[in-house]
């Protein structure tokens, strides 16, 4: 959540997060937060596909083109803005460096914020806040600007579509911070209207109340677009006894995330954190189930003991209960033994000849392989060329469909022209599955 964190000391930041989200975390099993827009690279792309599966694969390839890192060092998420009748899709791709996201998550963990389900882009949350604030009202092409303690988020929304976004950090102690904000907003208006045939109908400011007033007065003089301020609590169903705190902090993006979580599409949670969260939730649910079962057993047992009138009857009942669970204990031991046998079977690895045979069996005729690099029991790397990128994607699908491989990744796919024809050089990595 971008609006609640300031300073550079991780422990101090963790303390701020813990204070601000204490009630939220205690009331929800899973926490959803925003990552500031200026920490993320965002691109609006037009791609020649409306298939969700193809869009996912294309976004994976695009994510490593815009940052100078390997695919393991990049975390990405995307939102499909629109699918057009001519077979194209407009997509908002968000890319972040894995280390930066992990540092942010570690700070949240220091604050005691566990079970992090969603780390969304603040610009997307601001878009959802606008949709909530304008619910039931006529919408036009608007530029929405959220003023927070150390940055602004800028969205352009065409009725119900997020089509432009920027994020700029500021030092609010700078006496010219408001002037710089106005300048960045003017740049955003110019950039959007240069790329689009639409004209911005109005500029909407929200967030810090005092700064919004000053910024509005400045923008009215400098831009030829109507400027208005909308309260961050506009159309937000707050109870009478709820206070949002200081007016020097913006909660608009948090409101958008909390009120419309099902509309959030971009998730920048690393896969390993997601798996860890799912494991923690499963463990907590399991512990809760055990606790409730034990509580129920305790109640039943208490009622039974209360009805017993002598020690002999009580011991007799206990012995009877122990005998009842003895078959379950025997069964559990047998299951543990069976699990061990199954685990040993799963650890068996395929032979090299089996792997090579499988590779040649699933390689289509249009693709030629230059190198097959096989590390026994671990990984497989294939390099070659194909007549088109789509053939590479189909080949990846074929490899993923094989029981021999998992974790299939395209290391690179470079296009070149050979004798007036397109050719694609590629390298694909895969992890060997554990077969019986």
C-alpha positions as CSV (number, residue, x, y, z in Angstrom):
1,X,0.0,0.0,0.0
2,X,1.8,3.1,-1.2
3,X,0.1,5.7,0.9
4,X,1.2,4.5,4.4
5,X,5.0,4.0,4.1
6,X,7.7,6.7,4.5
7,X,11.3,6.8,5.6
8,X,14.3,4.6,4.8
9,X,14.7,2.5,8.0
10,X,13.1,-0.9,7.4
11,X,12.2,-1.3,11.1
12,X,10.5,2.1,11.1
13,X,8.7,1.3,7.9
14,X,7.6,-2.0,9.4
15,X,6.3,-0.2,12.5
16,X,4.2,2.2,10.3
17,X,2.7,-0.7,8.3
18,X,1.9,-2.6,11.5
19,X,0.1,0.3,13.1
20,X,-1.9,1.2,10.0
21,X,-3.0,-2.3,9.1
22,X,-3.5,-3.8,12.5
23,X,-7.3,-3.7,12.3
24,X,-7.3,-4.8,8.7
25,X,-5.0,-7.8,9.2
26,X,-7.0,-9.0,12.2
27,X,-10.2,-8.8,10.3
28,X,-9.1,-10.6,7.2
29,X,-7.6,-14.1,6.6
30,X,-5.6,-12.8,3.6
31,X,-4.1,-9.4,3.1
32,X,-4.2,-7.5,-0.2
33,X,-1.9,-4.5,-0.7
34,X,-0.8,-2.1,-3.5
35,X,2.8,-1.5,-4.7
36,X,3.5,2.2,-5.8
37,X,3.3,2.8,-9.5
38,X,6.7,4.6,-9.7
39,X,8.4,1.4,-8.6
40,X,7.0,-0.6,-11.5
41,X,7.6,-0.4,-15.3
42,X,4.2,-0.3,-17.1
43,X,3.6,-0.7,-20.9
44,X,0.4,-0.6,-22.9
45,X,0.8,-3.2,-25.7
46,X,-1.4,-4.1,-28.7
47,X,-0.9,-7.8,-29.5
48,X,-2.3,-9.9,-32.4
49,X,-4.3,-12.4,-30.3
50,X,-7.5,-12.6,-28.2
51,X,-6.7,-16.0,-26.8
52,X,-6.0,-15.9,-23.0
53,X,-3.4,-18.7,-23.3
54,X,-1.5,-16.9,-26.1
55,X,-1.7,-13.6,-24.3
56,X,-0.2,-15.2,-21.2
57,X,2.7,-16.6,-23.3
58,X,3.3,-13.4,-25.2
59,X,3.3,-11.4,-21.9
60,X,5.9,-13.7,-20.5
61,X,8.1,-13.0,-23.5
62,X,7.4,-9.3,-23.4
63,X,8.2,-9.0,-19.7
64,X,11.9,-9.8,-20.2
65,X,12.3,-7.3,-23.1
66,X,11.7,-4.2,-21.1
67,X,14.1,-4.7,-18.2
68,X,17.8,-5.7,-18.4
69,X,17.3,-8.8,-16.3
70,X,16.8,-12.5,-16.8
71,X,13.3,-13.9,-16.5
72,X,14.1,-15.3,-13.1
73,X,14.8,-11.7,-11.9
74,X,11.6,-10.3,-13.2
75,X,8.0,-10.4,-11.8
76,X,5.2,-9.4,-14.1
77,X,1.4,-9.1,-14.2
78,X,-1.0,-7.8,-16.8
79,X,-4.5,-6.5,-17.3
80,X,-6.4,-7.1,-20.5
81,X,-7.8,-3.6,-21.3
82,X,-9.8,-4.6,-24.4
83,X,-10.2,-7.3,-27.0
84,X,-11.1,-5.9,-30.4
85,X,-13.1,-7.3,-33.3
86,X,-10.1,-7.4,-35.6
87,X,-8.4,-10.1,-33.4
88,X,-6.1,-7.8,-31.4
89,X,-5.9,-7.2,-27.6
90,X,-4.9,-4.1,-25.7
91,X,-3.0,-5.1,-22.6
92,X,-1.4,-3.2,-19.6
93,X,1.8,-5.1,-18.8
94,X,3.4,-4.3,-15.4
95,X,7.0,-5.4,-14.7
96,X,9.0,-5.2,-11.5
97,X,12.5,-6.4,-10.4
98,X,12.1,-9.4,-8.2
99,X,14.6,-8.1,-5.6
100,X,12.6,-4.9,-5.2
101,X,9.3,-6.8,-4.7
102,X,10.9,-9.2,-2.3
103,X,12.4,-6.3,-0.3
104,X,8.9,-4.8,0.0
105,X,7.4,-8.2,1.1
106,X,10.2,-8.6,3.7
107,X,9.3,-5.3,5.2
108,X,5.6,-6.4,5.4
109,X,6.7,-9.6,7.1
110,X,8.7,-7.6,9.6
111,X,5.5,-5.7,10.4
112,X,3.7,-8.9,11.2
113,X,1.6,-8.9,8.0
114,X,1.3,-12.5,7.0
115,X,-0.8,-14.3,4.4
116,X,-0.2,-11.8,1.7
117,X,-2.6,-12.8,-1.1
118,X,-2.3,-9.9,-3.6
119,X,0.4,-7.3,-4.3
120,X,-1.3,-5.2,-6.9
121,X,-0.3,-2.1,-8.9
122,X,-1.5,1.1,-7.3
123,X,-2.6,2.6,-10.6
124,X,-5.0,-0.3,-11.1
125,X,-6.4,0.2,-7.6
126,X,-6.8,3.9,-8.3
127,X,-8.7,3.0,-11.4
128,X,-11.1,0.8,-9.3
129,X,-11.5,3.7,-6.8
130,X,-12.6,5.9,-9.6
131,X,-15.1,3.3,-10.8
132,X,-16.5,3.1,-7.3
133,X,-16.6,6.9,-6.8
134,X,-18.3,7.4,-10.2
135,X,-20.7,4.4,-9.8
136,X,-24.2,5.5,-11.1
137,X,-22.8,8.6,-12.7
138,X,-22.0,9.4,-16.3
139,X,-18.3,8.9,-17.1
140,X,-16.1,10.6,-19.6
141,X,-12.5,10.5,-20.6
142,X,-10.8,11.7,-17.3
143,X,-7.4,12.0,-15.9
144,X,-7.4,10.9,-12.3
145,X,-4.5,12.1,-10.0
146,X,-4.0,10.7,-6.5
147,X,-1.7,12.8,-4.3
148,X,0.0,10.8,-1.6
149,X,2.7,11.7,0.9
150,X,5.7,11.2,-1.4
151,X,4.4,10.6,-4.9
152,X,1.5,10.9,-7.3
153,X,-0.3,8.3,-9.4
154,X,-1.8,9.5,-12.7
155,X,-4.4,7.4,-14.6
156,X,-6.3,8.2,-17.8
157,X,-9.7,6.4,-17.9
158,X,-11.8,6.3,-21.0
159,X,-15.3,5.6,-19.5
160,X,-14.5,2.2,-18.0
161,X,-11.1,1.4,-19.4
162,X,-7.7,2.2,-17.9
163,X,-5.7,3.4,-21.0
164,X,-2.7,5.4,-19.5
165,X,-0.8,5.4,-16.3
166,X,2.2,7.2,-14.8
167,X,3.8,7.4,-11.3
168,X,6.2,10.1,-10.1
169,X,7.9,10.3,-6.7
170,X,8.4,13.6,-4.9
171,X,10.0,15.1,-1.9
172,X,7.1,16.9,-0.2
173,X,9.6,18.9,1.8
174,X,10.7,20.5,-1.5
175,X,9.1,24.0,-1.7
176,X,8.5,23.5,-5.4
177,X,6.9,20.0,-5.1
178,X,3.5,21.2,-6.1
179,X,4.9,23.1,-9.1
180,X,6.7,19.9,-10.2
181,X,3.4,17.9,-9.8
182,X,1.6,20.4,-12.0
183,X,4.4,20.1,-14.6
184,X,4.2,16.3,-14.6
185,X,0.4,16.4,-15.0
186,X,0.7,18.7,-18.0
187,X,3.3,16.3,-19.5
188,X,0.9,13.4,-18.9
189,X,-1.9,15.3,-20.6
190,X,0.3,16.0,-23.6
191,X,1.6,12.5,-23.8
192,X,-1.8,10.9,-23.7
193,X,-3.4,13.2,-26.2
194,X,-0.4,12.8,-28.5
195,X,-0.9,9.0,-28.5
196,X,-4.7,9.0,-28.6
197,X,-7.4,10.6,-30.7
198,X,-9.4,11.3,-27.6
199,X,-9.4,14.5,-25.6
200,X,-9.3,14.6,-21.8
201,X,-12.6,15.9,-20.5
202,X,-11.5,16.8,-17.0
203,X,-8.8,16.3,-14.4
204,X,-9.9,14.8,-11.1
205,X,-7.7,15.3,-8.0
206,X,-8.0,13.2,-4.8
207,X,-5.8,12.3,-1.8
208,X,-4.2,14.9,0.4
209,X,-6.8,17.6,0.9
210,X,-4.6,20.6,1.4
211,X,-2.2,19.8,-1.4
212,X,-5.2,19.1,-3.7
213,X,-6.5,22.6,-3.2
214,X,-3.1,24.2,-3.9
215,X,-2.6,22.0,-7.0
216,X,-6.1,22.7,-8.3
217,X,-5.5,26.5,-8.1
218,X,-2.3,26.1,-10.0
219,X,-3.7,23.7,-12.7
220,X,-6.7,25.9,-13.4
221,X,-4.3,28.6,-14.6
222,X,-2.0,26.3,-16.6
223,X,-4.2,23.7,-18.4
224,X,-7.3,24.2,-20.6
225,X,-9.1,21.3,-18.9
226,X,-11.7,21.5,-16.1
227,X,-10.1,20.6,-12.8
228,X,-12.1,19.3,-9.8
229,X,-11.4,17.6,-6.5
230,X,-13.3,14.4,-5.4
231,X,-13.0,13.3,-1.8
232,X,-11.2,10.0,-1.4
233,X,-14.2,8.7,0.6
234,X,-16.7,9.5,-2.3
235,X,-19.2,6.7,-2.6
236,X,-17.2,4.6,-0.1
237,X,-19.5,2.9,2.4
238,X,-17.9,3.9,5.7
239,X,-19.6,3.5,9.0
240,X,-20.4,6.5,11.2
241,X,-17.8,5.5,13.7
242,X,-15.0,5.0,11.1
243,X,-12.2,7.5,10.8
244,X,-9.7,7.3,8.0
245,X,-7.1,9.3,9.9
246,X,-4.9,12.2,8.7
247,X,-5.9,14.1,5.6
248,X,-2.2,14.2,4.7
249,X,-2.4,10.5,3.6
250,X,-4.3,9.1,0.7
251,X,-6.4,6.0,1.1
252,X,-8.1,6.2,-2.3
253,X,-6.1,3.3,-3.8
254,X,-6.7,1.2,-0.7
255,X,-10.4,1.8,-0.9
256,X,-10.3,0.7,-4.6
257,X,-8.5,-2.5,-3.6
258,X,-10.7,-3.4,-0.7
259,X,-14.1,-2.5,-2.3
260,X,-13.4,-4.3,-5.6
261,X,-10.8,-7.0,-5.0
262,X,-12.4,-9.3,-7.6
263,X,-11.6,-6.7,-10.3
264,X,-7.8,-6.6,-9.6
265,X,-6.0,-8.5,-12.4
266,X,-2.4,-7.6,-11.8
267,X,-0.7,-9.6,-9.1
268,X,3.0,-9.0,-8.5
269,X,3.4,-11.7,-5.7
270,X,6.3,-14.0,-6.5
271,X,5.3,-17.6,-7.1
272,X,7.4,-18.8,-4.1
273,X,5.6,-16.3,-1.8
274,X,2.3,-17.3,-3.2
275,X,3.0,-21.0,-2.5
276,X,4.3,-20.1,1.0
277,X,1.1,-18.2,1.7
278,X,-1.0,-21.0,0.5
279,X,0.9,-23.4,2.7
280,X,0.5,-21.2,5.8
281,X,-3.2,-20.9,5.1
282,X,-3.6,-24.6,4.7
283,X,-1.6,-25.2,7.9
284,X,-3.7,-22.6,9.8
285,X,-6.9,-24.2,8.5
286,X,-5.7,-27.6,9.5
287,X,-4.8,-26.4,13.0
288,X,-8.2,-24.7,13.3
289,X,-9.9,-27.9,12.2
290,X,-7.9,-29.9,14.8
291,X,-8.7,-27.4,17.5
292,X,-12.4,-27.4,16.7
293,X,-12.4,-31.2,16.6
294,X,-10.5,-31.4,20.0
295,X,-13.0,-28.8,21.4
296,X,-15.9,-30.9,20.3
297,X,-14.3,-34.1,21.7
298,X,-13.6,-32.3,24.9
299,X,-17.2,-31.2,25.3
300,X,-18.5,-34.7,24.5
301,X,-15.9,-36.2,26.9
302,X,-16.9,-33.7,29.6
303,X,-20.5,-34.6,29.3
304,X,-19.7,-38.3,29.4
305,X,-17.4,-37.9,32.5
306,X,-20.1,-35.8,34.3
307,X,-22.5,-38.7,33.9
308,X,-20.1,-41.2,35.3
309,X,-20.4,-41.8,39.1
310,X,-17.4,-43.8,40.0
311,X,-13.7,-44.1,38.9
312,X,-14.1,-47.6,37.7
313,X,-16.7,-46.6,35.1
314,X,-14.6,-43.6,34.0
315,X,-11.5,-45.8,33.4
316,X,-13.6,-48.3,31.6
317,X,-14.8,-45.7,29.2
318,X,-11.3,-44.4,28.6
319,X,-10.0,-47.9,27.8
320,X,-12.9,-48.4,25.5
321,X,-12.1,-45.2,23.6
322,X,-8.5,-46.1,23.3
323,X,-9.4,-49.4,21.8
324,X,-11.6,-47.6,19.3
325,X,-8.8,-45.5,18.0
326,X,-6.3,-48.3,17.9
327,X,-7.4,-49.4,14.4
328,X,-6.9,-45.8,13.3
329,X,-3.4,-45.8,14.7
330,X,-2.6,-49.0,12.9
331,X,-4.1,-47.6,9.7
332,X,-2.0,-44.4,10.1
333,X,1.2,-46.4,10.5
334,X,0.4,-48.3,7.4
335,X,-0.3,-45.1,5.5
336,X,3.0,-43.7,6.6
337,X,4.8,-46.8,5.3
338,X,2.9,-46.7,2.0
339,X,3.8,-43.0,1.6
340,X,7.5,-43.8,2.1
341,X,7.3,-46.6,-0.5
342,X,5.6,-44.2,-3.0
343,X,8.2,-41.5,-2.3
344,X,11.0,-43.9,-3.2
345,X,9.2,-44.8,-6.4
346,X,8.8,-41.1,-7.3
347,X,12.5,-40.5,-6.8
348,X,13.3,-42.9,-9.7
349,X,14.5,-40.9,-12.7
350,X,14.1,-41.6,-16.5
351,X,17.0,-42.9,-18.6
352,X,18.8,-40.5,-21.0
353,X,17.6,-42.6,-24.0
354,X,14.0,-42.1,-22.9
355,X,14.4,-38.4,-22.6
356,X,16.1,-38.1,-26.0
357,X,13.4,-40.3,-27.6
358,X,10.7,-38.1,-26.1
359,X,12.3,-34.9,-27.4
360,X,12.4,-36.2,-31.0
361,X,8.9,-37.6,-30.7
362,X,7.4,-34.3,-29.8
363,X,9.5,-32.1,-32.0
364,X,7.4,-31.0,-35.1
365,X,8.8,-31.2,-38.6
366,X,9.1,-27.4,-39.1
367,X,11.6,-27.1,-36.2
368,X,15.2,-28.1,-36.4
369,X,17.3,-28.6,-33.3
370,X,21.0,-27.6,-33.1
371,X,21.8,-28.6,-29.5
372,X,20.2,-31.0,-27.0
373,X,21.9,-30.6,-23.6
374,X,20.7,-33.1,-21.0
375,X,21.8,-33.2,-17.4
376,X,20.9,-36.5,-15.9
377,X,17.9,-36.3,-13.5
378,X,17.8,-32.5,-13.6
379,X,17.4,-30.3,-16.6
380,X,17.1,-30.3,-20.4
381,X,18.1,-27.5,-22.8
382,X,17.2,-27.5,-26.5
383,X,18.4,-24.9,-29.0
384,X,17.3,-24.6,-32.6
385,X,15.4,-22.5,-35.1
386,X,11.8,-22.3,-36.3
387,X,10.0,-20.5,-39.2
388,X,7.9,-18.3,-36.8
389,X,7.4,-17.4,-33.2
390,X,4.1,-19.1,-33.1
391,X,5.8,-22.4,-33.9
392,X,8.1,-21.9,-30.9
393,X,5.1,-21.3,-28.7
394,X,3.4,-24.5,-30.1
395,X,6.6,-26.4,-29.4
396,X,6.7,-25.1,-25.8
397,X,3.1,-26.3,-25.4
398,X,4.1,-29.8,-26.8
399,X,7.0,-30.0,-24.3
400,X,4.7,-28.9,-21.4
401,X,2.2,-31.6,-22.4
402,X,4.9,-34.3,-22.1
403,X,5.0,-36.3,-18.8
404,X,8.8,-36.1,-18.9
405,X,9.1,-32.3,-18.4
406,X,7.8,-29.5,-16.3
407,X,8.8,-25.9,-15.6
408,X,9.3,-25.2,-19.3
409,X,10.7,-21.8,-20.0
410,X,11.8,-19.9,-23.2
411,X,15.3,-18.6,-22.5
412,X,15.3,-16.5,-25.6
413,X,13.5,-16.3,-29.0
414,X,15.3,-14.0,-31.5
415,X,13.9,-13.3,-35.0
416,X,16.2,-12.9,-38.1
417,X,15.7,-12.8,-41.9
418,X,17.3,-15.6,-43.9
419,X,16.9,-15.5,-47.7
420,X,13.9,-13.1,-47.4
421,X,12.2,-15.4,-44.9
422,X,11.7,-15.0,-41.2
423,X,13.5,-17.4,-38.9
424,X,13.5,-17.6,-35.1
425,X,16.4,-18.8,-33.1
426,X,15.4,-20.1,-29.7
427,X,16.5,-21.8,-26.5
428,X,14.1,-23.7,-24.3
429,X,14.9,-25.0,-20.7
430,X,12.8,-27.6,-18.9
431,X,13.0,-29.5,-15.6
432,X,12.8,-33.3,-15.7
433,X,9.8,-34.7,-14.1
434,X,10.1,-37.6,-11.6
435,X,8.6,-40.6,-13.2
436,X,7.8,-44.1,-11.9
